[in-house]
Structure formats: structure tokens, C-alpha cells
Amino acid sequence: MHYDAIRVGGELARAHRAQGIVEGKLASLGFEQRLELAAEAWSQDAVATAAIEGERIDLTAVRSSVARRLGVGNQDGPNAPRSVEGLLDIMDDAVRQREAALTHERLCAWQAALFPTGYSGMVKILVGAYREHAEPMQIVSGRVGRERVHYEAPPSAQVPAEMQQFLDWFNATTEHDHLVKAALAHLWFETIHPFEDGNGRIGRVLIDLVLARDSGEVSRLIRTSQRLLDKRRDYYEQLERAQHGELDVTEWVLWFVEQVRVSCEEASGVVDATLDKAVFWMNHRDKVLTTRQRKVVNVLLDAGPKGFEGGMNTRKYESVGNTSRATASRELIELENMGLLSRVGAGRSTRYYLNMPGWAPADTAIADTPSRDG
């Protein structure tokens, strides 16, 4: 495989710039805040990589498992199924053991962790070893009888030799930029498709491994699987095109690096929101709030400037705070008087927004007189 380094260079520069911005912003956060962000990003990415394969897993259970692993947040939630714990195990191994060599044994252990019962759904599969079946390994989509074959992998007899060549390249020091190496590694692994099942998830963990070798624990915040899920149709089309084309994989590398760049930009936005939240509470550290008021304000903060559509009103406060209309109205006015919220409109159109630049709608004026309606 080869690619046009000049064409890829511009996108690589933009991706590295976005990556550097994330790392710079993270330096402004405390250790616990960074851990909390990493835990949430890891949880979301685990759910996403499973969703790409059509598997739905419980985010709440994933969050509690990740919290226990990182020692942060709510660690008392439900336990995840063994297969989900296996997915988290291999994602964690890729980051924590990022400098360890990638071997046949390690890859086989990863695949076995995904299928602890030896079954994929209702089908018994070979686990902890490369595929051995004589029939062709085909990647298909569509309903039974109307399947579309996207790609046919090399015969099983060739897999050990193909994987040895892949591992020799992966473990060697190369001239490739780490984002290019992640793109090539993912494409090459998916092209060999060495296991009976689990190739997609393991291939995306290889991306995590390459990124972790470059940026360490910070890589947990770069939710590449979430981005690939968001672009799932394009993801499959780009892989298929690269697997059927000539040895020039420039278009695939360009597309992949762009997705990493967007993932970094999205991570940067998450860090910005965390910084905004920290500054907001620092500015209001002298205010005495009820537990309910603090909860409502955090809901608004977590939603972001445009995330809580229509602002807060007494009806929504009743629901979020699980309280009466009178209490909701009184506590909203208190939050306004303390300077935490600003009020827009009047009467039944009254809405409250966080008192932060850019959080209230730009085309409305802040109300001058209190109102208990809305």
C-alpha cells in the first residue's frame, strides 16, 4: 500500500493542530476532571464500536464499569455482561500496554475476550485463534437471500503468513506519521479479516493503540469509534473502495485523518464545556444553593449553550427538580437574583438561561421585571 504524502500533508497538519489544541486545553483541567472526561469518552466509544456492528449495549452499565476501572465517578452502577467487560478489557489494554509489542497471542486474547461463551449470538465460533474454515470469508450486508458481498478476504490458509507480515510492519519503526499508520493498520487488518468474528472491533482497538502510543492517556478523549459510527455508511464505503482498488490508498488515508481531526475538534468542545462549568462555579462559589437548584444549574451547564432548547421555565424546573410549581418559581427567581440565571421574556413566555456570554438567545432582550409565570 502507498499514498500521496503531499495530498495527505494538509489534512495531517490540520489534524495535528486540532490534537494539540485538545492537549493544551486539558492541561488547564485538574486530574479528577481529566479522569471524568476520559471515563465518559471511553464509555461512549465502547458503545459506539459495538453499535457499528449492530450490537446495542447498555451505556449505564458501561459507565459504571469504566468508573471502577479508572476510580472515578459513580462506581455503584449495574455490572456489564462478560462480553462487554471483555470489550472494555481490550480497549484498556491498548492504552495501558501501548508500548508492548502486538503479537499473535495478544490479538487472539483480544478476540477471545469478546466472545467469552464461544458463541457469537446463536452461532458457535472459533475463539482465541485465527479462522480455519475452508469456505471464503465474505463481508456481506442485506437480508438472507438478498445479500450483497462487499469484500472477500484472503483464504484462511494464508492468514497466519499475512498476519505475520502485518505484525512485522506494525511493530517496526516506520516513517509513517502516527495518524497515517493508524489508517493503514486499520485498513490492512480489516482486509486480512483474520478472525471468524470480532474483526471490526479489534481493528478499531488497533486505532486506539496507535493513537495511545503517540499521546498516551489523552487518546482516551479522542472518540474515533463514535465518529466512525456517525459516518457509518461512508466508513464502510471508504473501506470497500480501498480494498477493491489499486495499492494507492490515498483517498482512504485522507478520509480517515479527516475523521480523527473532527474527533479532536469534538473533544476540544467537550473540554471547553468542562472549563466553562469550572469557571462558572468558581465565580459563584460564595452562593448558597439548595441541592435542587445546584442540580438544575448543572443540567443547564451540561446541555451547553444551545443544548437546552427553549431555556428553563417553571414547568421544566418542576420536572427536573421534582418539586411543586410554587417552589420552582421561587427558586428560579432566587437563582436570577443571585446572578446565576438571566431571564428572557415575560409572563407565560418567561425563560431562564445561564448568566454567561452567548448562552441566552441573541435576538431577545433580558427581562427587566420579575415574573412567576412560565
N, C-alpha and C positions, 0 to 999 in steps of 0.2 A: 504494500500500500504506500502511496505517496500523495502529497498535497502541495498546492501552490502557496509557499510561505509568504509571498508578497501579498496575495489576496487575503490571506488569513491575518496578516500582521495588524491591520487596522482594527479589526474586531477584537483581536487579542489585547491590544493596547487599551481599548475601552473596557474590556472585562477586568483587566488587572487594575485599572483605575477604580472601578466600582468595588473590587475586592479590597483595595487599600483603604477606601473610604469607610467601609464596614469595620475594618480592623482599627482604624483610627477612632471611630466613634465608640467602639467597645471599650477602648482604653479609658473613656470618661465614666464608665459604669463601675460599680463595686463588684466584688467577687460573687456575692449572692445574686445580684441582678443578672450577671452574665450567665450564671448557672441556670437561673429560671428561664431565661431566653433560650438557652441551649436545650433545656428539657422540653419546652414547648415545640421548638423547631424539630427536634428529634422525633417527638410523638407524632407530629403532623406528617413528617416524611415517611415514617413507618406505615401509617395508614395509607398514604399516597402510593407507595411502592406496591402494596398489596392490591389497592384499587385498580392499578394499571392492569393487573392480571384478572380483574373481575371479582376479587375477594374483598368482602366487607368485614372489617374488624372494628371492635369497639374502642373508640378513642378514649373513653374514660378509663378503661382497663389498661390501655397502653400508657396513658399519662401516669397512673399510679405506679406501674412497673418501672417506668423511666425515672420517676421521682425517687423510688427506692434505690435505684442504681446510682443516681447522682447525689442522693442525700439532700434533696431539696423539695419544697412544696408539700402537697398532700400525699403522704405515703400510705394512707389507710384505705385507699380505694379498692375496688374489686381486683381479683387476680386475673391475669390474662391466660388464655389457653396455652398449652405447651408449645403449639406450633408458633404462636405469636411471640412467646418468650424466646423461641429459637431464632425468629427473625431479629428480635432486639439483640440477642447474643451476638449474631454475626455482624450487625451494624456497629455494635460496641467494640467488637474485636478489631474491625477495620480501623477504628480511630485509635484505640488504646495500644494496639500492637502494630501500628502503622509502619514501623521500621523493620519489622520481621519479614523474612522472605515469604513470598507467595509460593506455595508448594502444592503438589497434587493432594497431599494429605490434608492440608488446610482447606482447600476448596471442597474436598469430599466431606469434611467435617461440617462445613457451612451448609452443604446441601442436605446432609442427614439431619441437621438441626431444624430445618424447615419442615421435615416430614417425620416426626418422632414415632408415628404409628406404622410407618412403612407404606402408608396409603396417601394418595392424592385424591381427595374426595372419596369415591367408592372404588377407585382403581388401585390395585397393588402395584407399586413401582419399585425399581431398584434404587436403594438409597446408599449414600456413602461410597459410591463408585460411579465411574463413567458408564454411559449407556452401552449395552451389548447386543441389543436386538438386531436381527438381520434386516428387517424391513426399514425403508427410508425414514428418516426423521424429518417430518414436514411441519412447517409453521402454517396453520390454516385458520380461517375465520369463516363465519356463516353457520347456518343451521345444518343439521345432519342431512346428507343427501344433496346439499347445495353449497358444499364447502368451496372456498377459494384458497388455493395453495399460493402462499406468498413467497415461500422460500423452501428449498430442500437442502438440509445440512449435509456435510460430508458423511460417508458411511461410518458406522460405529467402529469398524476395524481400523480406521485411520485416526480415530480420536486421540488415543494415547500419544502418538507421534505429533499430531497437530498441537496438542496441549503442551507437550514438552517444548516445542518451538515457541509457543506463546509465552510460557513461563520464563524461558531463557531471555526473551526480549523484555518482558515486564520487569524482571529483577535486575536487568543490566542498566548501567548508567547510559542514558541516551541524550542526544542533542535536542530532543523534543521539549518544548515548553510543557509544563505540567498539565495545562488545560488541553493541549493537543494530545498529550499522552492519555489523558482520561477519555477523550473522544475515540482515539484509536483502540485503546484497550477494550472499551465497551463494544465497539463495532466488531472487533476481532473475536472476542469471546462469544458474542451473540451469533456470529457467523459459524463458529465451530459447534455451538449448542451442545456441549458435552454431556449433559445430564438428561435423564428421562423427563424431569420436571424441575422447576425452580431456576431455570437459566436466566429469566428476566430479572428476578430479584437479586440473584447473585451478581449478575452483570452490573446492576446499579450500585451494589455494595462495592464493586471494584472502583466505580467512580468516587465513592466516599473515601476509599483507601488512598487513591492518588491525590485527592484534594487534601486529605489529612496529612500526607507526607509533606505537603507544601506549607500548610497553615495550621497544623496541629488541631487542638480542640476547637478553635474558631470555626473550623469547617462544619461543625455540627449546625451552625446557624444558616448555612447555605443549603436551602431546601431544593436540591436538584430534582428529586423524585416528584415533589409537589408541582414543580414547573413542567416536568415531562407528562404528568397526569393532566395538567391544564391544556397541554398541547398534544394530547394522546394521539389524535389522528395524524398530525404532522410528524410526530415521533416515529410511528410505525412506517409512514410513507418514506421518510428520510432513510430509515434503516433499510427498508426494502430496496430503495433506489441504489443505495451504496452497495448492497450485497449483490445486485444484479448488474451493476455497471462494470467499467474497467477498473484498473487498480488505482486510478485517480479518485481520491475520496475528499476532494476539496470542499464540495458542497456540504457533505456531512459534517466535516470539521467546522466550517463556518456556522452552520445551523446550531451545532452543539455548543460552541463557545458563546454564541448569542444567548442561548438559554441559561448558561451559567451567569452571564452578565446580568440578565434580568433577575435571576435568583438573588444575586448580590444586591441589586437595587431594591428588591423587595425586602431583603434582610435589613438594609440600611433604613428603610421606612419603619420597620419594627423597632429598631434601636432608637430612632428619633422619637417614636411614641413613648418608649420607656423613659427617655431623657425628659420629655415634656412632663410626664407623670411625676418624675422625681422632683423636677423644678417646681411644679405646681404645689406639691405637698410641702416642699421646703418653704415656699412663700407663705403658706397658710399653716405653718407648724404651730402657731400660737392660738389657733382657733379651736374651740371646744365643740365637737360634733357628737351627735348620737351615733350609735353603731349603724342605724338605718341610714342616716344622712351620709356617712362615710361610704356605705355600700353603694348608694345611688350615685354619688360623685365618681366612684371607681368604675361603675358601669359606663358612665359617660366618657371617662378617660380612656377606658379600654376600647370603646367603639371608635374613637378617633374623631377628627374634626367633621367629617361627613358621614360617619358611621351610624349615628343615632338619628335616623330620619325623622324630621319634624320636631326635633328638640324634646325636652322634658315638659310634661304638664302634670296636673294633679292626678288625672286618671292613670297615666303611666307610672307615676310615683306610687300610687296605691298598689299597683300590681307588683312593681319591683320591690317595694318596701313592705308589702303585705300588711298594709295599715288602712285606716279609715280616710275618707275624703277630707275631713276637717284637719286631721293630723298631717296629711300630705300637703295641704295648702299652707298650713302654718310653718312646716319645716322648709318648704321651698322658699317662702318669704324670708325665713331666718338665714338660709344659705345665700340669698340675694343680699340681705343687709350686711352679712359678714364679708361680702365681696367674692364669694366662690362662684356664684352664678350671675349672669346678666339676663335681663328679661326683655323679650321682644313681643310686641303686640299688646292687646288689652282685651278685657272681657273673656269670652269663650275662645278667643284666638291667642290667648297668652301662652307663650312658650319660654322655656328657660334653657340657656346654653352655658357652658363653662365660660367663665370670665377670662378668656385667653384670646390673644390676637388671632383673627381668622376663624374662630370657632362658631361665631354667630353668622347667620346669612348676611351677605354683603349688601343686599338690596332692601333691608329692613332697618328701621330705627329702633334703638333701645327705648323701652317704655319709660316714661317719666313718673308715672304714678302706680302704686301697688294695686294688684288685683288678685282676688282669691278664686277667680274662675279659671276654667281650662282643664 
